[in-house]
């Protein structure tokens, strides 16, 4: 479903395109930063054998271009008492996608909303304190004008955590 109004939402294509791919030096810098997120620019420059200004300029470019996610992605919801996670697929009335996603963004327990192709229009990642809290959140989603149907799936266990290291390692080897 395509909205005719301009959206200020995050897009999957906000990061650099194929012509703007990260080079091997960027990948090595990100790997070093992943291994030690508190590393100073000086420490990174020494570890990678690069000039301090080069490291600083590359980090600034990576941040400003949207390559690096915000720090808040590192905070686990469980640490805030949200021990129950779920994925909700949402079917939306035609042409209501922008309004529904705006309304979902107003629910604090909604962590991420992704547009899908297929039967469901949106995949919504939510967290809850317990089953009763998840029920409340589900009811809140269902009351959003434009939502036709939802299907909630509990997240029972994370087998592979969000990761980028294998891709960064591959990119670091490429020249």
ABEGO torsion letter per residue (X at the ends): XBBABBBABBBAAABBBAAABBBAAAAAAAAAAAABAABBAAAAAAAAGBBAAAAAAAAAAAAAAGABBBAAAABBAAAAGBABBBBBBBBBBBGAAAAAAAAAAABAABABBBBBBEABABBBBBBBABAAAAAAAAAAAAABBGBABBBBBBBABBABBBBAAAAAAAAAABX
